[in-house]
Amino acid sequence: METDPVKMDALSKGAFAPIYPLIASQITEKIGVKKGICIDVGAGPASLSIAMAKISHLKIYALDVKEEMCKIAEKNITQAELSERITTVKGDVHNMPFPNNSTDLVISRGSVPFWKDLKTAFCEIYRVLKPGGAAYIGGGFGNHQLKEKLKKELNNEKTKSGENNFKIPKINIDKLEKAVNKAGINNYILINDDSGLWVLIRKSIN
Ligand SMILES: C[S@@+](CC[C@H](N)C(=O)[O-])C[C@H]1O[C@@H](n2cnc3c(N)ncnc32)[C@H](O)[C@@H]1O
């Protein structure tokens, strides 16, 4: 299954638009990292990167495996006048083009279900985190109200067009936890509530 870059861009500026500032504020509240280096894995059109840049002093790398998605993200970042704060990077979560211990924060929304090898992906995320750094990885719509509203809107779209244009893949909580454990990560918590399903990882200092 693949994400269509043009459809994802339209969705992120339309029905999904309110979720990104909400998720960005939830990440900031839960993790508290507001400056340094951040990687947004599977950033797509960069809506979450843009929302994070607006409420922090982070330097953000919007990483995506698809060239076309990076080009769309580039355009959106320029339009938001955030080119000095956000850089697009074409790359794969399974082999991230960043040095060891280089990143304060790794975030990712809606990309996990597309990753082929979750254990390798989490090893990579942990590798690039600085000691003391944190990651917030998963998917969701931020709160109950938005989740219900978006489910309805996507269903209406499906009925109108007669096909499911945008299937939202689900993350499996057991699979997620197993992968984090297999990657040798001990300091994590799972969040499974109206905000979505997320794993919050902290890399210890020693
Ligand atoms: C559903 S979109 C989510 C985009 C964005 N995070 C958002 O919430 O609007 C999933 C994104 O993950 C990217 N992706 C899929 N597999 C990836 C991988 N192995 N490494 C990096 N990005 C990947 C896709 O190209 C796509 O842009």
The ligand as an SDF file (V2000), in Angstrom:
LIG
                    3D

 27 29  0  0  0  0  0  0  0  0999 V2000
    0.0170    8.7030    5.3870 C   0  0  0  0  0  0  0  0  0  0  0  0
    1.4550    9.6030    4.9820 S   0  0  0  0  0  0  0  0  0  0  0  0
    1.6150   10.6390    6.4260 C   0  0  0  0  0  0  0  0  0  0  0  0
    2.2740   11.9420    6.0930 C   0  0  0  0  0  0  0  0  0  0  0  0
    2.4200   12.9240    7.2660 C   0  0  0  0  0  0  0  0  0  0  0  0
    3.2430   12.3760    8.3180 N   0  0  0  0  0  0  0  0  0  0  0  0
    1.0880   13.3490    7.8060 C   0  0  0  0  0  0  0  0  0  0  0  0
    0.7060   12.8990    8.8870 O   0  0  0  0  0  0  0  0  0  0  0  0
    0.4260   14.1460    7.1280 O   0  0  0  0  0  0  0  0  0  0  0  0
    2.8000    8.4190    5.1850 C   0  0  0  0  0  0  0  0  0  0  0  0
    4.1370    8.9530    4.6880 C   0  0  0  0  0  0  0  0  0  0  0  0
    5.1720    8.0400    5.0550 O   0  0  0  0  0  0  0  0  0  0  0  0
    6.1070    7.9790    3.9850 C   0  0  0  0  0  0  0  0  0  0  0  0
    6.8900    6.7270    4.1060 N   0  0  0  0  0  0  0  0  0  0  0  0
    6.4390    5.4530    3.8610 C   0  0  0  0  0  0  0  0  0  0  0  0
    7.4390    4.5580    4.0680 N   0  0  0  0  0  0  0  0  0  0  0  0
    8.5200    5.2750    4.4690 C   0  0  0  0  0  0  0  0  0  0  0  0
    9.8540    4.9140    4.8190 C   0  0  0  0  0  0  0  0  0  0  0  0
   10.2620    3.6280    4.7750 N   0  0  0  0  0  0  0  0  0  0  0  0
   10.7300    5.8910    5.1730 N   0  0  0  0  0  0  0  0  0  0  0  0
   10.3270    7.2010    5.1820 C   0  0  0  0  0  0  0  0  0  0  0  0
    9.0780    7.6000    4.8340 N   0  0  0  0  0  0  0  0  0  0  0  0
    8.1810    6.6660    4.4930 C   0  0  0  0  0  0  0  0  0  0  0  0
    5.2320    8.0430    2.7420 C   0  0  0  0  0  0  0  0  0  0  0  0
    5.9530    8.3800    1.5840 O   0  0  0  0  0  0  0  0  0  0  0  0
    4.1970    9.0870    3.1680 C   0  0  0  0  0  0  0  0  0  0  0  0
    4.6120   10.3900    2.8220 O   0  0  0  0  0  0  0  0  0  0  0  0
  1  2  1  0
  2  3  1  0
  2 10  1  0
  3  4  1  0
  4  5  1  0
  5  6  1  0
  5  7  1  0
  7  8  2  0
  7  9  1  0
 10 11  1  0
 11 12  1  0
 11 26  1  0
 12 13  1  0
 13 14  1  0
 13 24  1  0
 14 15  1  0
 14 23  1  0
 15 16  2  0
 16 17  1  0
 17 18  1  0
 17 23  2  0
 18 19  1  0
 18 20  2  0
 20 21  1  0
 21 22  2  0
 22 23  1  0
 24 25  1  0
 24 26  1  0
 26 27  1  0
M  CHG  2   2   1   9  -1
M  END
$$$$
